[in-house]
């Protein structure tokens, strides 16, 4: 075979150019310590090889070559320390890429970097205080952001589903988990949750039998109430043992919830199916990255090709977040090296400075640093393990909270329609549960809810425990027991609630302590909500009001009997009645005075007649005849008003005189303190301590049964009994005419059921109690158990008959006053019409008044006309000639009409001979 000289020449020229380029570029030595046996390490090594190959192949734009010295990690941390030191001293590397996954190993490598001033690039999740890390290890570059964002995301998920207690699980790491755990504790507390227990798994590399150790630790979780587990940090091998043991003992079943941090969630793409099957229904927090860009797709193709060739036994070949961060680490190093000249490219301090000055968008996201860690907050993808894969539920970021989709704004990924809560309808929960898990150790048939019941109570209508002699079984009854059974009926619409009652014969405070200690899961009984108790137990919605009242014997009050007649009406009622009476009297007199002779005469006679008539009408004893129809209308309404008032007055006064007026024998607490009188209370409750510490009473006697209170009060052994409001109501209903409530009430939180702290059952029971309140069942139970005694007409015997108020009768008063006013107006109008009929040659000014007279002059004329003792008026017209004898205006220039009363007319016409013509004219007027 013959070769052409031109081809040989071209080959020689290419070889010469290649050798010259290689000898001209300076080589930068980089170290990489990676776990070749782990999935993370395999991805990191593949990504670094691709990044270095891509960089070295682009010789035209780059002045340097990069060489990587790979080292495998060992199980001995000290050995990794010497490995890093060997890379610096013998291989003269200018920086080290650390693929270690624990802070213990990373911190030792960071010490090497600090000592030799060599940058260490780590992909371990940064501490929540990067500033402190930077001060301690100034040459450590963290390719992750602060762990605070992941902690906030975890707490937001817990808050979104209203879980109140969690259990945190993490693999032992003496450098990071203590700080992360402290921050998680505070963050959860801000969301109303708390850490019930911490499960620390030792590093498996230090264990001879890791499965047995993990099993022994996981079994301890069965004694805890919470079923919300947060795996804060764990290796895949440790998590595999953890989930396997948890599934076997039932911790991965219904009502449980598991939240996986990114240390496990980021590996869900590469773990085997056995691992996935053990965490069905778990929620994961996964670092989100853009996987649709062309740059990513090109890298993915290179990665899959190289990964399959190097690791053919691996099932999955897709790159994860660890591969992307390793690639971005080499990119940051390459950009820093390329920005330096050939003389300064080996200066480690300058390299570190240039790396920390990076500002580019890599495969894992935006790369820029603040205090040695990534400055941009991450976006997390919330995933749910379902079958052999996982499905996305949405995204979370510190900027927008939860969101189902992401958008772009100014080149940055942001959430769309952000929310503080997650949607639960699309989540597949452990055990195929269709609703949000309670996150609590729910009762089962084999392990029912143990409920403490007060074994001895003062008032058995609330709770009563009896032992059946034939079967030696206990029987539980009472208002509280029936209420709880109704609550269970509502709860069983969503889930079963097996339970068992156990009587407790101690005091109520001791019974509450049994729940705090975990001996009982709940208390069903008349438990009072107190501020101190709410710190340790979870109370439901109160089903009865609570407070402390003083009950004392009654005595019959005979004071004020002399003025009892005044009490049926209030003062305003008496004033209004008097005003209407006077107004009616005036109207009747004004109308009847003109036409009724019985209402005429001297002024005092007229006033006496009118007053007598009106007052006698109160008793329907009036004898005066009524002439005017207007007066009759007024009296019809007035008499109806009188009838209603007298009937009401009689009934009210009768009630006040016949119902005993019961007054407390002890008025207030001051008398008790002043006389140091003995009082009684329930000795098994908190009341005794309250009387002694708050009300400062000294002589206190314990009463064990409600039947003992009447005996002690009647005998005088105690002067007063202090009962809580529900008990006081029951006691007074049974002894309504013998005892009354005295003094103020001292309020408390109410009566409720008690559960262990943060129990979700308390919330469900509260909702059920509200349901029973709204549908009337609670009232029906109260009527059944606390029915009024047959001997009582009124449950509250201390209340007196109330006086009648104006509000009940103002309508009648208004009708009466309006009727009187309308009749008066019609009567005045009738007077005007009648006066116009009195026309004639001698009509007075009242009939044809002068137009220049004022309104008040005309009104005065009408009043004088109505005051006449005779029905006809005497009118005359005076001329200037006739006026001479009558003392009238003698000029007679303008004749005027004047009103002359009948009495005046009589005086004038006594001398008829002197004025014969006037006498004839007046007689004609009278005849008309």
Secondary structure, DSSP 4 states (H G I P E B T S, - for coil): ----HHHHHHHHHHHHHHHHHHHHSEEEEEEEEE-TTSHHHHHHHHHHHHHHHHHHH-TTT-SEEEEEEEEE--S-HHHHHHHHHHHHHTS--SEEEE---SHHHHHHHHHHHHHHT-EEEE-SPBPS-HHHHHHH-TTEEESS-BTHHHHHHHHHHHHHTT--EEEEEEE--TTTHHHHHHHHHHHHHHTT-EEEEEEEEPPGGG-SSHHHHHHHHHHGGGGSSB-EEEEEE--HHHHHHHHHHHHHTTTTSTT-EEEE-HHHHTTTTTS-HHHHHTTTT-EEEEE----SSHHHHHHHHHHHHHHHHH-TT-S-----HHHHHHHHHHHHHHHHHHHS-TTTTT-HHHHHHHHHT--EE-SSSEE-EETTEE-SPP-EEEEEEETTEEEEEEEEETTTEEESEEEEETTEEEEES-BSS---TT---GGG-SS----B----SSS-EEEEEESS-S-TTT-EEEE-TTT--EEEESHHHHHHHHHHHHHTTTS---EEEEEE-S-HHHHHHHHHTTS-SEEEEEEEP-HHHHTTEEE---SB--EEEEEEEEEE--TTGGGGGGTTB-HHHHHHHHHHHHHHHHHHHHHHHHH-GGG-SSHHHHHHHHHHHHHHHTTT--------HHHHHHHHHHHHHHHHHHHHHHHHHHHHHHS--EEESS--HHHHHHHT--EEEETTSSHHHHHHHTS----EEEE-SHHHHHHHHHHTS-SEEEEEHHHHHHHHHHSTTTEEEEEEEEE-S-EEEEEETT-HHHHHHHHHHHHHHHTTHHHHHHHHHSPPPTT-S-S-TTPPPPPB-GGGTHHHHHHHHHHHHHHHHHHHHHHHHHHHH--STT--TTTS--TTS-HHHHHHHHHHHHT-SSSS-B--B--TTGGGGTT--SS-SS--B--B-HHHHHHHTTSTTTTHHHHHHHHHHHH-
